């Protein structure tokens, strides 16, 4: 097995995403990183929801490697699915309204695919985490007021569990951080397994 320099302040993880939620999660657990945009075609992959999430995560990670070079790379993609309907980011007010009505009073799944690419450009690990989220019955007034905050835009499924949108979440089965954008417990296990981390927490912890 090849031995590469582990993630550190001198050799930070490259997050192939500019998602403020994912950046906040990595900051929260003290992993040194820098982020890069992942400009990939997200419409060219078919298959099961889990396959799509993992395939997009791999594409993002490989695109990050092409730019970043000799660092460990993390790609991730989060998909919200209700029944057999994939709910992406809302394109406008009406799109957000339709999504929130779809989620109202039901359970749905949030699936995050992740992929870790080593400094040579080899995919060291790809996986996914699935979390079930229960949403209370939403009135039209609640939906319209929530949309008026602007928070639904840029969020898969049109809500942010870590923000104002928490008012509608009755329960979560599985990883909370997965719903935000990264399954932290699973991710740390995998980073340790593939040698991207020597230990965790990374000390000294700032």
C-alpha positions, 0 to 999 in steps of 0.5 A, a space after each residue: 500500500 502506498 503511503 501518502 502524507 496525511 491531512 494536516 495544516 501543511 497538507 490540507 484536505 481538498 473539499 471539491 465543493 464550495 458548499 457553506 454547509 460542508 465547509 462549516 461541518 469540516 471546520 466544526 470537527 477541526 479538519 484542515 481543508 481548502 475548498 475548490 468549486 466542482 464544475 461538473 455535469 450533474 445531469 449525465 448520470 442515471 441509476 439508483 439514487 445511491 448510485 447517482 450520489 456516489 457517481 457524482 461524488 466521484 466525479 467531483 473528487 476527480 475534478 478536484 484532483 485534476 486541479 489540486 494535485 498532491 493532496 487528499 480530495 473529498 467529493 460529496 453530493 447530497 440528494 433528497 428523495 421523497 418516494 421516487 421523486 428526487 428533489 433538487 435545488 428549487 429554481 424559483 418560488 413556485 418550485 420551492 412551494 411544490 417541493 415543500 408541499 411534497 415533503 409536508 406530513 411525510 418521511 423522506 430520505 436524504 442520501 449523501 454520496 462521498 468519495 475520497 481520492 488519494 494524492 496519486 489520483 486513485 479513488 481510495 473509497 466511495 460510499 454513501 449514507 442515508 438518513 430518514 427525515 420526518 416533516 410535520 404537516 405544513 400549512 400554506 402560510 408556513 410554506 409561504 413564510 418560510 420561502 419568504 426568508 430566502 432560506 430554501 434557495 440553494 438547498 436540496 429539497 428546499 429546506 435547511 435542517 440546520 437553519 430556520 427549516 428545523 421548525 418543520 423537522 419532527 424527527 430524524 433516523 440516522 446521521 444528522 450531519 448527513 442531512 446537512 451535507 456530510 456523514 461525519 462519523 462515517 467519513 472520519 472512519 473512512 479517512 482513517 481506514 484509507 490513511 488520509 488521517 493518522 489519528 482523530 481528533 487532529 491535535 492541536 485542535 484549534 
